[in-house]
Amino acid sequence: MNKTILITGVIFGCTAIILGAFGAHGLEKLVDAKALSTFETGVKYQMYHALFLLVLGSFNVLAEEQKGLIYYFVTVGVVFFSFSIYLLATNSLTSYDFKTIALMTPLGGSLLIIGWIILGFRLFSRKQLR
């Protein structure tokens, strides 16, 4: 499980850098400032959680089985949150109205929060850390 967590963190980090560069250099003339700022929010949260996954995968305080649920919540949360933001921010560039997926953003954010809460609960309940 640690290898999967680490690889996912690397993929999220790499794509965050690529999408961040695309936003800074490719989108600035195509979308308005608000859309660009929204796009950057998606990139930031993706990168924060890429780093989160790298730490989680390197973490020896929790057993691999305990990390699994956190990993799934964070991974699905990033996909729903950040990637829906990317689509919504670039909505004006396509003929498809991505506003129909707008509820994915708060759902993804909720999944990220749940992942953090599970991590906190599992760390707090460990006897070795008391």
Buried (B, 14 or more C-beta within 10 A) or exposed (E): BBEBBBEBBBEBBEBBBEBBEBBEEEBEEEBEEEBBEBBBBBBBBBBBBBBBBBEBBEBEEBEBEBBBBBBEBBBBBBBBBBBBBBBBBBBEEEEEEBEEBBEBBEBBBBBBEBBBEBBEEBEEEEEEEE
